[in-house]
Structure formats: structure tokens, C-alpha cells
């Protein structure tokens, strides 16, 4: 039995962001476990503070007589699952953060929201006694009491609101309560965001017969699961291959063993269709969370999960921390998506974190994608993950769409100055005549990219960020990084010229151009601006699914995972937008976007058509996406990764320093470069690692956006084949910068790319 507990104090001060050891008193031995909250004396004044137990030990760190003793188990708090506390500690160590930052991530509901209650009036009398009370009330002309007992003749309990509607006051109820005839019960009334998806339907009608490829995957994974094998699997299925049906069968299998499941999806926009399909299959055992839910709704979902009232949670990466007591399966759909990487500290990746949590609770992890990330596919090829390839679509007679790659340079030379190629215009006209639907994808919102002066050539920029402002249709210029906005000026702020003109196009402008070219077409637009309100995604997707619109224009949120049987045309208006971004993954992300977008067309029996408009038709990412040839793309991409030492061929860590003072940014980065370089050389030599440059330093340089929200940013990249060496460099550099006082002057962020 453990004698000592390692406890993290629940405060945010950096100097106490480490575990402190306390003695476990005899009465509490056996009751203290990793994850429970305890009260402990802290500091010189021994002030009683709340802490989290993050580990147990039989050995004291130093003189046991000097160790303080735990006061007791903290009462009245939201209990923390020991498993999630362990996950938080692991995230802190792997990704770098304070423990409190990690705890706030894995315990997203930090304070109890006032519980909604529903009150009921319950009758404690048998039917004959109720009749007698009703008769007595009539005799004595107690009208309110008469109405109450007449209601009790129909039901055992009535909602309190119903009593108010019957004009039954508290004064009427009080004597009946005192005489033991009735009682008022207050029951928790949990908010259920999935309630709107629940429709009367037999379970049999929601079942799908799997084809041979799907069934083989399910049978294999379930057989291993039943034999006690728990590992990570990759289901690599082409778009429309029926991965969701496989997920549902696997979830059904673990539910039959009394276990719960988490399904991660990358976009809020996918919630509508996904939850609807799962509710048809699993009813009220399904719930979801996302950033659009209120604090109360999120609290209720986690409370229901703790109590076992729901068994399946659907949502983005935060759903990974659902406090299920008996988790058996974690599924990550569209596992390649960048949305699974957190952009705030701790900068964790949901895929790695899911695997760690699964290891703690003996669960399996299933990754699904038509375009797996290069890292995941590499592990599958090396046998680290189980691997299944599905090569045909699930629906009978459904086939991959026919794809045209249009060279927009040629279109311009031949006199077409429209954003729509002639091929796309002809196909749009054809689909509208056939009353079929089309999707137009442009990964840029707004009316135009920027506003520029034709006299001096200056573009209008954000005052707080080193980026141009995007022009919107209501004459607002908006920064999509910090939210700064101004009205469209009449004159150039640099030279006072009136010749200001918009350049480029965004989704708003495309919507306007579609309506101009096809005035009878019904057009919907889906981007951040049209979905910012709660329920925005669901309203647009529901309308389009019900064929209330012919054409859907939008950003990448419309081309991921959606299934619209009537969509037979997808137009990709600017395939090059993501191709030349300052990111070594830009080629991979372009291939994934194009392939996923193309996969929205022709998912039913009607053949789909896809038009990819590009200025780089010969690029290998465009060519392989057009032919849906993942293997060919992977082979070419890995050649570049190996040549340039990028993941997964090499581990890559970025160090970013930012400050509102440009000089502080420069000084802090110079210090970080010296410390990291010196320590890197020392530990690689000590480990006997050969090579002239085992840790390669690139930079420091200005970040892609040097000034962002009034912060100046510099970045340093470090490459090494050994991931653990980079973690040691991070820990040492971070500690040295703190000791030299830079952490109080600048923001210092480490991130594994």
C-alpha cells in the first residue's frame, strides 16, 4: 500500500507547476488514487489548498519526517477520472505545458454549472383512495383539489408546470404533502443537444448490410478484440467506401460487452449528418459536444457520460476527454485532418493522445481516411498499425467520379476571364437542367482577397497583423486572424488616390457570380460567416440535403465527409490556394483536399463529375488527386520528405518566440538559439551519436506572419532522428530561458510539427 502521494496544486503559478510529495495518513490509506482531489497544507502558512493526485509511491523524495500530510479527500468537487489525470500528466511531459493547462484541457468543464431540474408532483395513494379524494373534493367544493385528483386518476405523477396550468397553487399542495398523500420530486433535467436528431424509427430500418470488404474488416478487428488484442488500426477506404457503417458495427460490438465508444470528427459541419445517422442506429445512447454548445449543455453531456446514461460521444478532439468509466473504442474519422492538432497549449495531437488513453483503459483505436496522413500510412506499412484497404464504394453501382483538370492559363489565353472555366460552366448548366445538385469549393471566404491601390500599388493591411484585410460584400475589410475590421475607405491611406480595386475572389463573390450567371438557380453559401451562429451548420446542410438549393458554395467545411446523393458535380475553383503555402505539408494537404472534394460527387447511382481548376496541372499532387492514386502520391511525397529530412523521415520541433516588443523578441530568440544549439551538441556527443550534425538547426527567421495581433514572432526549427533528444532540448532550453528572465518578457512556445 502506497505511503506517499505526488500532488499537483490547483493554482496557475509557474513556480509550483510540479508535483509535491505528501504523506498519506493511516485513515486514508487505500482511499487515495491517481486522479482524486485532495486537500493539503501548502506554503509557509500551511494554507489548505486543493490538489490533484498524479501518482503514488512507497519511497520519499527526501526526509519523510519533513513531508506534510494530506488533510483529507476534497469534498463537493467534480470528481476527476484518474485516467484523465494521467493523460494530462503525459500531455504535459510530451508536448510541454503547465500541468494546469493540461488539466484544463482534459477536464474541460472546470466548474459546476447550475443544474437544470424538472419538478414532478407524485401521488402516494392507490387508485381507490384517489377516487375517494376526488369525490370528497367535489363534495366540499375544493375545485383545485378536485382538478388535481382527477389528473391523478390518469397518471401517477404530473409535471409541476401542468399543476400551474390547472391553477393548483402551493397552498393547495401543502396540506396534502403534510398528510402524506403527495410529494414533490425534483429530478435532474439534462440538456440533450442530440434530442433534435432522435426520430421514431425501428432499429432494423437503420441497419445496413455490409459488403464483403466491409465485413472482412469488422470481423477481423472484432476477432482480435475478443481475443484481448488492443491496438491501432488504419482503415484506408476510398471516398464513399462505407467507413461509417464499419464504425457503427465496431461500436455495436463493444457496446454489447458493456463498453463505451468515442467518435472524433474533424469539423463541426460534420456533426449534423454523423449524429443523425448514429441516432437512427443507437437512439438516445448517443450525444455530441462541440464549441457551439453552451457551458450548461457541455456540462450535462459529461455528467451523463459519467453516469453511463450515454454510451457514444461524437465530437471534435475535445470529445476525446469524455469521462467514460469503461471506454472500449476510440475512432478518429478523417484522421489526416489538421484540426486534430491543438493550436493552443498544450499543443497535443488527438491521434497520439487517443492511443495513450486507449492504452490506459485497454481500448482499441481505429483511424479512418481516404487520404491518410503520411505519418499514419508509414506506420501502417511498417506493421505498427493494423491496415485495411477498401477499394470500392459501398453503394451498389456507385463509382468514382470522372475528373477534368482544367489549365486556367489556357482558359485565359483563349479569352475566358471568368472564374469559371468553360468546362465547369457547361456542366453546371447540364446539372441544373437535370435538377441535380452541385458543390463549388473555394478555400477562401469573403468577397475578394484584398483591396489594393492601382496608383501606388499598396494593399490595405491590418493595423495589428502583417496581413492584408479581406473585403466582404457589405463593404467591410476584415482581418481573419485577429478580427480587426474597418469600413472600405474611399481613398488610399498611403497616397490618397481614389483608385482602390479588389483583387482575387472569396466565397461571397463566387456566390454573387453564380447568381448572376444562373439567375434561376437556388444558391446557398457555407463558410465561417454564415455558420457563426449556433445551429448555422445544421440549417444550411439540412436545407441542401432536402434539395432546397441547387448549388452549395463554400470553403473546405463543405468537402469533408458529407454524403449528398443528388450531388453529381463538384467544381474546385482554385486548386493552387493551398499548394504553395509556407508549410512542408502543403502538397499533402492539397492532395487531401482535392481528393476529398472530388469524393463528394456521384455517391449514389448517378455518375459524378469533378472539375479541378488550376494553374499547375502538371504538379504531382494535382495529377494523383485527379486519378485518386494515393500510393503514387505517397511515393513521390516521401522522396521529398527523406531528401529534406521532414517527418516522418525525421522529427521536427519548432520554437517560436513572440513579444509586443520587437527587440525583446530578437534577444530572446538569440538566447534560445545559443542554449538549444549548445545543449544539443552536448547530449548527442554524450549519447555517442555519430554524424556531423545530429541536431540540425534551421533559422531563426521571421514567422510566416511576422506581426500577428501586435506580437512580433520569430521561429527556430530543430530536426533530429531521435524524438526524445528534441524533448530533452526543449526542457533544458525552456528552463534556461526562465532562469535568464526571458519567460517573463516574451512568450516562448515549443511545438512538434
C-alpha positions, 0 to 999 in steps of 0.5 A: 500500500502506497505511503506517499502521494505526488500532488499537483496544486490547483493554482496557475503559478509557474513556480509550483507547476510540479508535483509535491510529495505528501504523506498519506495518513493511516485513515486514508490509506487505500482511499487515495488514487491517481486522479482524486482531489485532495486537500493539503497544507501548502506554503509557509502558512500551511494554507489548505489548498486543493490538489490533484493526485498524479501518482503514488509511491512507497519511497520519499523524495527526501526526509519523510519526517519533513513531508506534510500530510494530506488533510483529507479527500476534497469534498463537493468537487467534480470528481476527476477520472484518474485516467484523465489525470494521467493523460494530462500528466503525459500531455504535459511531459510530451508536448510541454505545458503547465500541468494546469493547462493540461488539466484544463484541457482534459477536464474541460468543464472546470466548474459546476454549472447550475443544474437544470431540474424538472419538478414532478408532483407524485401521488402516494395513494392507490387508485381507490383512495384517489377516487375517494379524494376526488369525490370528497373534493367535489363534495366540499367544493375544493375545485383545485383539489378536485382538478388535481385528483382527477389528473391523478386518476390518469397518471401517477405523477404530473409535471409541476408546470401542468399543476400551474396550468390547472391553477393548483397553487402551493397552498393547495399542495401543502396540506396534502404533502403534510398528510402524506398523500403527495410529494414533490420530486425534483429530478435532474433535467439534462440538456440533450443537444442530440434530442433534435436528431432522435426520430421514431424509427425501428432499429432494423430500418437503420441497419445496413448490410455490409459488403464483403470488404466491409465485413472482412474488416469488422470481423477481423478487428472484432476477432482480435478484440475478443481475443484481448488484442488492443491496438491501432488500426488504419482503415484506408477506404476510398471516398464513399467506401462505407467507413461509417457503417464499419464504425457503427458495427465496431461500436455495436460490438463493444457496446454489447460487452458493456463498453463505451465508444468515442467518435472524433470528427474533424469539423463541426459541419460534420456533426449534423449528418454523423449524429443523425445517422448514429441516432437512427442506429443507437437512439438516445445512447448517443450525444455530441459536444462541440464549441457551439454548445453552451457551458450548461449543455457541455456540462450535462453531456459529461455528467451523463457520460459519467453516469453511463446514461450515454454510451457514444460521444461524437465530437471534435478532439475535445470529445476525446476527454469524455469521462467514460468509466469503461471506454472500449473504442476510440475512432478518429474519422478523417484522421489526416485532418489538421484540426486534430492538432491543438493550436493552443497549449498544450499543443497535443495531437488527438491521434497520439493522445487517443492511443495513450488513453486507449492504452490506459483503459485497454481500448482499441483505436481505429483511424479512418481516411481516404487520404491518410496522413503520411505519418499514419500510412508509414506506420501502417506499412511498417506493421505498427498499425493494423491496415485495411484497404477498401477499394470500392464504394459501398453503394451498389453501382456507385463509382468514382467520379470522372475528373477534368483538370482544367489549365486556367492559363489556357482558359485565359489565353483563349479569352475566358476571364471568368472564374469559371472555366468553360468546362465547369460552366457547361456542366453546371448548366447540364446539372441544373437542367437535370435538377441535380445538385452541385458543390463549388469549393473555394478555400477562401471566404469573403468577397475578394482577397484584398483591396489594393491601390492601382496608383501606388500599388499598396494593399490595405493591411491590418493595423495589428497583423502583417496581413492584408484585410479581406473585403466582404460584400457589405463593404467591410475589410476584415482581418481573419486572424485577429478580427480587426475590421474597418469600413472600405475607405474611399481613398488610399491611406498611403497616397490618397488616390481614389483608385482602390480595386479588389483583387482575387475572389472569396466565397461571397463573390463566387456566390454573387457570380453564380447568381448572376450567371444562373439567375434561376438557380437556388444558391446557398453559401457555407463558410465561417460567416454564415455558420457563426451562429449556433445551429448555422451548420445544421440549417444550411446542410439540412436545407441542401440535403432536402434539395432546397438549393441547387448549388452549395458554395463554400470553403473546405467545411463543405468537402469533408465527409458529407454524403449528398446523393443528388450531388453529381458535380463538384467544381474546385475553383482554385486548386493552387490556394493551398499548394504553395503555402509556407508549410512542408505539408502543403502538397499533402494537404492539397492532395487531401483536399482535392481528393476529398472534394472530388469524393463528394460527387456521384455517391449514389447511382448517378455518375459524378463529375469533378472539375479541378481548376488550376494553374499547375496541372502538371504538379504531382499532387494535382495529377494523383488527386485527379486519378485518386492514386494515393500510393503514387502520391505517397511515393513521390511525397516521401522522396521529398520528405527523406531528401529534406529530412521532414517527418516522418523521415525525421522529427521536427520541433519548432520554437517560436518566440513572440513579444509586443516588443520587437527587440525583446523578441530578437534577444530572446530568440538569440538566447534560445538559439545559443542554449538549444544549439549548445545543449544539443551538441552536448547530449548527442556527443554524450549519447555517442551519436555519430554524424556531423550534425545530429541536431540540425538547426534551421533559422531563426527567421521571421514567422510566416506572419511576422506581426500577428495581433501586435506580437512580433514572432520569430521561429527556430526549427530543430530536426533530429532522428531521435524524438526524445533528444528534441524533448530533452532540448526543449526542457533544458532550453525552456528552463534556461530561458526562465532562469535568464528572465526571458519567460517573463518578457516574451512568450516562448512556445515549443511545438512538434510539427 
